[in-house]
């Protein structure tokens, strides 16, 4: 009975007006705390969306980052660089939050040392790549399309093979990752014909 009264007491306390502070003061304090929380949350979120954050883990810095530095996404004639989050983190807030929640599994892997050596990384590389390819396929290569679109490509400036492949991709409703696996990182050993399709 005392336990029941305790719950009612807390509920009553939270529900009744304050005798010490005005409603305006309470609203202002709540608004201020909300702004501070949101600002801190957004700052932390943006800090995790940088290339520097991604390569702060030696697993990324020592394994896939050197491969990325060899690609056109890192260095090209136009000087436009796609960084890790450009390809791996959605821009839209809802999809970004979903991806950040999914990334918590990667943090667990970091804590227990799932890929903390080159050998462990290579042993899991095909599985990691397949997971990323599956994610990109499911989103219709959303992150690729932030910068590229088949509709806006100038086919006349492409080589004949690329022009033909892109026309087929439009016709067959394909997505970027169907053909461009390995565009920013080396392809993993052990890929099957199904991986290449």
Order of alpha helices (4+ residues) and beta strands (2+ residues): alpha-alpha-alpha-alpha-alpha-alpha-alpha-alpha-alpha-alpha-alpha-alpha
